[in-house]
């Protein structure tokens, strides 16, 4: 059987490296090489088409990853060196039988992805976050940090933003809870979305942002621009930037939040807080008259989210813990916690209200919580159940909601 690696080398030999080869010319070279190979060994038409596509992808796109990226049912791609390539589909992991022809070729694909977002990665700076043109999140780790070869993880996002209606249909939350969240967003409550890795925080934040009135001025701030906010004319999208090889030119999330405060925002949406930028999000944005701010963070439950916020604020400001807790309690109104259950489904597990500060801790109250009702066809049944009425109704009343 003719191997794609041999044909790749033959195509390489025919390319004129002194100039850029156009797509049509490349396709003609690939066709010629395939015809010559077919004279030595019979190639069925479907095999010709497959190899032709693989060769074109190798030279012009993302090589063997291109088909995986174009498959909308695949949600994550994991490249562990040249040989071990896995993907997630329907909540399950699979290993593909394809591999890169060399480590050099894999590194070429990595540099192509990273370069398109004006970032860099090499042995002296072996870790980088980037994104694809469709918004998919990319993380790269190279040698010597990655012992078993270049590592790349691609978190894919749907070509069209997931809506709250879709999340309701998928059972992520009930319609009643979605309508409650809609009222909270319209009334400009400050909201944090918490959850573990892969819980769907960015997806939910994006769907929730669709409830923002379209006439408002919205500023989004992200490490990698992933949010897909549509229908808002007065939208500013900001993306952080790492330092250049000389260690200069970095623009952090913290820098962008400070700049956004001078842009006359109605809302500030930060994709995720991970460190000292939490000080600016809590103290400057949420407490400085910019109600309706939203963000996400990694946590195991709403209380854990509060503890993480405390820790992250202590990284960026020299204040006693009690003072930090009081600031958080005053700034934050709602925590929406997401989780990934054992059947791989993503659900809203809890909607928690921040009630204030007392006796050395932040007081919260549960508004909605997920209650499991059993299993059916290997799927968990259950949904969000209302536990109590919201107590901080001032913003809802100001927004015109009388029956709360």
C-alpha positions in Angstrom: 0.0 0.0 0.0 1.3 3.5 -0.9 2.1 5.5 2.1 1.2 9.2 2.3 4.7 9.9 3.8 6.4 8.8 0.5 4.1 10.8 -1.6 4.6 13.8 0.7 8.4 13.6 0.0 7.7 13.4 -3.7 5.5 16.5 -3.7 8.2 18.3 -1.6 10.8 17.6 -4.3 8.7 19.2 -7.0 7.9 22.4 -5.1 9.9 25.5 -6.0 11.1 26.7 -2.6 12.3 30.0 -4.1 8.7 31.2 -4.5 5.2 30.7 -3.0 3.2 27.9 -4.6 -0.4 28.7 -5.3 -3.2 26.4 -4.3 -4.1 25.4 -7.9 -0.4 24.7 -8.7 -0.1 22.6 -5.5 -3.2 20.6 -6.4 -1.7 19.9 -9.9 1.6 18.7 -8.4 -0.3 16.4 -6.0 -2.4 15.1 -8.9 0.7 14.4 -11.0 2.4 12.6 -8.1 -0.7 10.5 -7.5 -1.0 9.6 -11.2 2.6 8.4 -11.2 2.1 6.4 -8.1 -1.0 4.8 -9.6 1.1 3.5 -12.5 3.2 1.5 -10.1 0.3 0.4 -7.9 -3.4 0.5 -8.4 -5.2 3.2 -6.5 -9.0 3.2 -6.2 -10.7 6.5 -6.8 -11.8 6.9 -3.2 -8.2 6.3 -2.1 -6.9 8.9 -4.5 -9.4 11.4 -3.1 -8.4 10.6 0.5 -4.6 10.9 -0.1 -5.0 14.0 -2.2 -6.9 15.7 0.6 -4.4 14.5 3.2 -1.5 15.9 1.1 -3.2 19.2 0.5 -4.0 19.6 4.2 -0.3 18.8 5.0 0.9 21.7 2.9 -1.8 24.3 3.2 -3.8 23.6 6.4 -3.3 21.7 9.6 -2.2 18.4 8.2 -3.9 15.3 9.8 -5.7 17.5 12.3 -7.8 19.3 9.6 -10.4 16.5 9.3 -10.8 16.3 13.1 -11.2 20.1 13.3 -13.8 20.1 10.6 -15.8 17.4 12.3 -18.4 19.3 14.3 -19.2 16.4 16.6 -15.6 16.4 17.9 -15.2 18.7 20.9 -11.5 18.3 21.9 -8.3 17.2 20.2 -5.3 16.0 22.1 -1.9 15.7 20.4 0.7 13.8 22.6 3.7 13.9 20.3 3.6 12.6 16.7 2.1 9.2 17.3 -0.6 9.5 20.0 -3.5 11.7 18.9 -6.8 11.5 20.7 -10.1 13.2 20.4 -13.3 13.6 22.4 -16.7 12.8 20.8 -20.0 12.5 22.6 -18.2 12.7 25.9 -15.9 9.7 25.1 -12.2 9.6 24.2 -10.9 7.9 21.1 -7.5 7.4 19.6 -7.0 8.1 15.9 -4.8 5.8 13.8 -3.2 8.8 12.1 0.1 10.3 13.0 2.5 13.1 11.9 5.2 12.1 9.6 7.8 13.7 11.8 8.2 15.9 14.9 9.4 18.7 12.6 6.1 18.6 10.7 4.1 18.7 14.0 6.2 21.7 15.1 5.5 23.4 11.7 1.7 23.0 12.4 2.1 24.4 15.9 4.1 27.4 14.6 1.5 28.0 11.9 -1.3 28.1 14.6 0.6 30.2 17.1 1.9 32.6 14.4 -1.6 33.4 13.2 -2.4 34.9 16.6 0.9 36.9 16.8 2.3 34.7 19.5 5.4 32.6 19.7 6.6 29.4 21.3 10.0 27.8 21.5 12.3 25.9 23.8 13.1 29.0 25.8 9.4 29.9 26.2 7.8 26.4 25.8 4.2 27.1 26.9 1.6 29.3 25.0 -2.1 29.7 24.6 -3.5 30.6 21.2 -6.7 30.1 19.1 -7.8 29.0 15.7 -9.7 31.2 13.3 -13.0 29.7 14.4 -12.2 30.6 18.0 -11.2 27.2 19.2 -8.8 27.4 22.2 -5.3 26.0 21.7 -2.7 25.2 24.4 0.9 24.2 23.4 3.7 22.8 25.5 7.1 22.0 23.9 10.3 20.3 24.9 12.0 20.3 27.3 8.9 20.8 29.5 7.0 18.2 27.5 9.1 15.1 27.9 7.2 13.0 25.3 7.3 15.5 22.4 5.3 18.5 21.4 1.9 18.6 23.2 -1.1 20.4 21.8 -4.6 20.5 23.1 -7.4 22.0 21.0 -10.7 22.9 22.8 -13.2 23.3 19.9 -16.2 25.6 20.0 -19.3 25.4 17.8 -19.2 27.6 14.6 -22.3 29.3 15.9 -22.7 30.3 19.5 -24.8 28.0 21.7 -28.0 29.8 22.8 -29.9 29.5 26.1 -32.7 27.8 24.2 -30.3 25.0 23.1 -29.1 24.6 26.7 -32.7 24.3 27.9 -33.3 21.6 25.2 -30.2 19.8 26.2 -31.4 19.8 29.9 -28.5 22.0 31.1 -31.1 24.1 33.0 -34.9 24.5 33.2 -36.8 27.2 31.4 -37.8 28.6 34.8 -34.2 29.0 35.8 -33.2 30.4 32.4 -36.0 33.1 32.7 -34.7 33.9 36.2 -31.1 34.3 34.9 -32.5 36.5 32.1 -34.1 38.8 34.7 -30.8 38.9 36.7 -28.8 39.9 33.6 -31.3 42.6 32.5 -31.3 44.0 36.0 -27.5 44.2 36.0 -26.6 41.8 38.8 -22.9 41.1 39.0 -22.5 37.4 38.1 -19.7 34.8 38.3 -20.0 31.5 36.5 -17.9 28.8 38.2 -17.1 25.2 37.4 -14.4 22.7 36.7 -12.5 22.2 33.4 -14.8 21.4 30.6 -18.0 22.2 32.5 -19.1 24.7 29.9 -18.4 28.0 31.6 -17.5 29.9 28.5 -20.5 28.5 26.6 -22.9 29.5 29.4 -21.3 32.9 29.8 -21.8 33.5 26.0 -25.4 32.3 26.1 -26.1 34.4 29.2 -24.7 37.5 27.5 -27.4 37.3 24.9 -29.8 38.6 27.5 -27.9 41.9 27.7 -29.9 44.8 26.2 -28.6 45.4 22.7 -28.3 49.1 23.1 -25.7 48.8 25.8 -21.9 49.3 25.4 -20.2 46.0 26.2 -16.5 45.4 26.6 -15.2 41.9 26.6 -11.7 41.0 27.9 -10.2 37.6 27.3 -6.8 35.8 27.2 -8.0 34.3 23.9 -11.0 35.9 22.2 -13.7 33.1 22.3 -16.9 34.9 23.2 -19.4 35.2 20.3 -21.6 38.1 21.2 -24.0 39.1 18.3 -26.5 41.8 17.7 -24.6 44.4 19.8 -23.4 47.4 17.8 -21.4 49.1 20.6 -19.2 46.1 21.3 -15.4 46.3 22.1 -13.4 43.1 22.1 -10.0 43.1 23.9 -7.5 40.3 23.9 -4.5 40.0 26.2 -1.0 39.7 24.7 2.1 37.9 26.0 5.6 39.4 26.1 7.8 39.2 23.0 11.0 37.2 23.0 12.8 40.1 24.7 10.3 40.0 27.5 8.6 43.3 26.5 5.2 44.3 25.2 2.9 42.2 27.4 -0.6 43.4 27.8 -2.3 41.6 30.7 -6.0 41.0 31.6 -5.4 43.5 34.5 -4.1 46.1 32.0 -7.2 45.7 29.9 -9.6 45.9 32.8 -8.1 49.2 33.8 -8.2 50.5 30.3 -11.8 49.3 29.9 -12.9 51.4 32.9 -11.9 54.5 30.9 -14.0 53.4 27.9 -17.4 54.3 29.4 -18.6 50.7 29.5 -22.1 49.7 30.5 -20.9 46.1 31.0 -17.5 44.5 31.4 -17.3 40.8 30.6 -14.0 39.0 31.5 -13.7 35.6 30.0 -11.9 34.2 33.1 -10.0 35.5 36.1 -7.0 33.5 37.3 -4.9 35.8 39.4 -4.3 39.4 40.6 -6.6 40.8 37.9 -9.4 39.7 40.2 -8.7 42.9 42.2 -9.6 45.1 39.3 -12.6 43.0 38.4 -14.0 43.1 41.9 -12.8 46.4 43.4 -12.7 48.6 40.2 -15.3 47.2 37.9 -18.1 45.6 40.1 -17.7 48.1 42.9 -17.2 51.2 40.7 -20.7 51.6 39.3 -20.3 49.1 36.5 -23.2 46.8 37.5 -23.9 43.9 35.3 -20.3 42.7 35.0 -19.7 39.0 34.4 -16.8 36.6 34.5 -15.9 32.9 35.0 -13.6 31.0 37.3 -12.4 27.5 38.1 -14.0 26.1 41.3 -15.6 22.9 42.6 -18.6 24.7 44.1 -19.9 28.3 44.8 -18.2 28.4 48.2 -14.9 27.3 46.7 -15.3 30.0 44.1 -15.5 32.6 46.9 -12.4 31.2 48.6 -10.6 31.3 45.2 -11.6 34.9 44.7 -10.3 35.7 48.1 -6.9 34.1 47.4 -6.6 35.7 43.9 -7.4 39.1 45.4 -4.7 38.6 48.1 -2.2 38.1 45.2 -2.8 41.6 43.9 -3.6 43.8 46.9 -2.2 44.2 50.4 -5.4 44.2 52.5 -6.6 42.1 55.5 -8.7 39.0 54.6 -11.7 40.6 56.3 -11.5 43.7 54.1 -11.2 41.5 50.9 -14.2 39.4 52.0 -16.2 42.6 52.5 -15.3 43.8 49.1 -16.3 40.6 47.4 -19.6 40.4 49.4 -20.4 44.0 48.3 -19.5 43.5 44.7 -20.7 40.1 43.8 -24.4 39.3 43.6 -24.8 35.8 42.0 -22.7 32.7 41.5 -23.9 30.2 38.9 -22.1 26.9 39.3 -21.8 24.3 36.4 -20.7 20.7 36.5 -20.1 17.7 34.3 -21.9 14.7 35.6 -20.9 11.1 35.4 -23.0 10.6 32.2 -20.8 13.4 30.7 -23.7 15.9 30.5 -23.0 19.5 31.4 -25.6 20.9 33.9 -26.2 24.0 36.0 -25.9 22.6 39.4 -26.5 25.6 41.6 -27.5 29.2 41.5 -26.2 30.9 44.7 -27.0 34.4 46.0 -24.3 36.4 47.8 -26.0 37.9 50.9 -23.3 39.8 52.6 -20.5 39.4 55.2 -20.7 38.3 58.8 -18.5 36.8 61.5 -15.4 36.4 59.2 -17.1 34.8 56.2 -19.2 35.6 53.2 -22.8 34.6 53.6 -24.6 33.0 50.7 -28.0 31.4 50.1 -29.0 28.8 47.5 -31.7 29.9 45.1 -31.7 26.8 42.7 -30.0 23.5 43.0 -29.8 20.4 40.8 -31.6 17.3 42.1 -31.0 13.9 40.5 -34.0 11.7 40.0 -32.4 8.6 38.7 -31.0 7.1 35.5 -32.7 6.3 32.2 -31.0 5.0 29.1 -27.6 5.7 30.8 -28.6 9.4 31.2 -29.0 11.2 34.5 -32.6 12.5 35.0 -33.3 15.5 37.1 -33.2 19.3 37.0 -32.8 22.5 38.8 -35.3 23.0 41.7 -36.0 26.3 43.2 -34.9 26.3 46.9 -35.7 29.9 47.9 -36.6 33.3 46.7 -34.0 35.9 46.0 -33.5 38.3 48.9 -31.5 41.1 47.3 -34.3 42.4 45.1 -33.2 46.0 44.8 -31.8 45.8 41.3 -34.8 43.7 40.1 -37.2 46.3 41.5 -35.2 49.1 39.8 -35.4 47.2 36.5 -39.2 47.1 36.7 -39.7 43.6 38.0 -42.5 43.7 40.6 -43.5 40.0 40.8 -40.2 38.4 41.8 
